[in-house]
Amino acid sequence: MTTIEDKISLFSKIIYDKVNEEKKERLDLFNIEAQRKISTEKEKIKDLSLKLQSESQKKSSIKSNALIAKEKLNKQREVLLLKDKLIEDALESVHQRLLDFVCLDEYKSYFISGIQRNLKAIDKGSYYILVLKRDYDKFKSEIEDVLKEYTDYNIQIKISEDDFIGGHLLKDFDGRFRMDSSIYSTLHESKELIGVRVMEMLA
């Protein structure tokens, strides 16, 4: 059975390849342009150096270093902008795939098994299980079947006012305990992973 973790891993691979290809193309263009500008400035500096002596040569060297440093800074800024764009595009792609996933038949198994797993992990008490109205309408009977195994618990199903894509949240009545098994939470975790991957590629 394919889990959401497997899908996120697959999405990460697809996104990694896409980001790597786009990164290489853009960085190649950045490097070519930066080298062209630096070469031009070096030629200018070389001409200045031939005409000037002593103190003038020292000033031209300072100007050379300043110009090269400026070009390197501009390149760093462009790389940072590229990083942000790549992360944004990757997250949008993952988000769309997750929206597609909750419409598939296999989402039902993911949804119900997630509730079962979390209920097994908690002590007896009073809890809310927050689900989306769409999921409750589709899986009401399956949810009720699961809860029949926990008659000695006080568990209430609540419809969430927030759209967290899919999955569920479990929390106690006092609000001191919370388990977030929403797909939005998984997407948020993938943001950190994608950010790390992009930074590794742009390093």
Disulfide bonds with the S-S distance in Angstrom:
none
